[in-house]
Amino acid sequence: MKKMGLVLLSIVFILVGLFVMWLAIFGKKKDVNEFSSIPTDIVEFFFMIIYKLFPLLLRRVILFLLGLGMVLAFLYLLTLIFNKDL
């Protein structure tokens, strides 16, 4: 049961990562500018400040890389889960 939960969580995060990449490529300028949230820790605070200072093109690149990182990280997690069974 625990394995199935990790698989479902990984699939959800992969879909979120794909959405973030889609937003970076096809999103409107207003959507990209409003993507940041309320910071909850110091790292997120600095990320938000840097994100606000960058021009739109670099914001799109950052969002794309963030989404790509999420997809790759959780795909790697899925491969670890399924290779453990073999």
C-alpha positions as CSV (number, residue, x, y, z in Angstrom):
1,M,0.0,0.0,0.0
2,K,2.9,2.4,0.8
3,K,4.4,1.7,-2.6
4,M,1.1,2.6,-4.4
5,G,0.9,5.9,-2.4
6,L,4.4,6.8,-3.6
7,V,3.5,6.0,-7.2
8,L,0.4,8.2,-7.0
9,L,2.3,11.0,-5.4
10,S,5.0,10.8,-8.0
11,I,2.4,10.9,-10.8
12,V,0.7,13.9,-9.3
13,F,4.0,15.8,-9.0
14,I,4.9,14.8,-12.6
15,L,1.7,16.3,-13.7
16,V,2.3,19.5,-11.7
17,G,5.8,19.7,-13.2
18,L,4.3,19.4,-16.7
19,F,1.8,22.1,-15.9
20,V,4.6,24.4,-14.8
21,M,6.5,23.8,-18.0
22,W,3.4,24.4,-20.0
23,L,2.8,27.6,-18.2
24,A,6.4,28.7,-18.9
25,I,6.0,28.1,-22.6
26,F,2.4,28.9,-23.4
27,G,1.3,31.0,-20.4
28,K,0.2,34.6,-20.7
29,K,2.5,37.3,-19.3
30,K,0.1,38.0,-16.5
31,D,0.0,34.3,-15.4
32,V,3.8,34.1,-15.4
33,N,4.2,37.3,-13.4
34,E,1.7,36.1,-10.8
35,F,3.1,32.6,-10.4
36,S,5.0,33.2,-7.2
37,S,3.4,32.5,-3.8
38,I,3.8,33.6,-0.2
39,P,7.3,32.6,1.0
40,T,7.3,30.1,3.9
41,D,11.0,29.8,4.5
42,I,14.2,31.7,3.8
43,V,15.1,29.8,0.6
44,E,11.7,30.5,-0.9
45,F,12.0,34.1,0.2
46,F,15.2,34.6,-1.8
47,F,13.8,32.7,-4.7
48,M,10.8,35.0,-4.8
49,I,13.0,38.1,-4.7
50,I,15.2,36.9,-7.5
51,Y,12.2,35.9,-9.5
52,K,10.6,39.3,-9.1
53,L,13.8,41.0,-10.3
54,F,14.3,38.9,-13.5
55,P,12.7,40.0,-16.8
56,L,9.9,37.9,-18.3
57,L,12.1,35.7,-20.5
58,L,14.3,34.6,-17.6
59,R,11.1,34.0,-15.5
60,R,9.9,31.6,-18.2
61,V,13.2,29.8,-18.2
62,I,13.2,29.5,-14.4
63,L,9.7,28.1,-14.5
64,F,10.5,25.7,-17.2
65,L,13.6,24.4,-15.4
66,L,11.6,24.1,-12.2
67,G,9.0,22.0,-13.9
68,L,11.6,19.9,-15.7
69,G,13.4,19.3,-12.4
70,M,10.1,18.2,-10.8
71,V,9.4,15.8,-13.6
72,L,12.9,14.3,-13.7
73,A,13.1,14.0,-9.9
74,F,9.8,12.1,-9.6
75,L,10.5,10.0,-12.7
76,Y,13.7,9.0,-11.0
77,L,11.7,8.1,-7.9
78,L,9.4,6.0,-9.9
79,T,12.2,4.1,-11.5
80,L,13.7,3.4,-8.1
81,I,10.4,2.1,-6.9
82,F,9.9,-0.2,-9.8
83,N,13.6,-1.4,-10.0
84,K,13.3,-2.4,-6.3
85,D,10.9,-5.1,-7.3
86,L,13.1,-6.6,-10.0
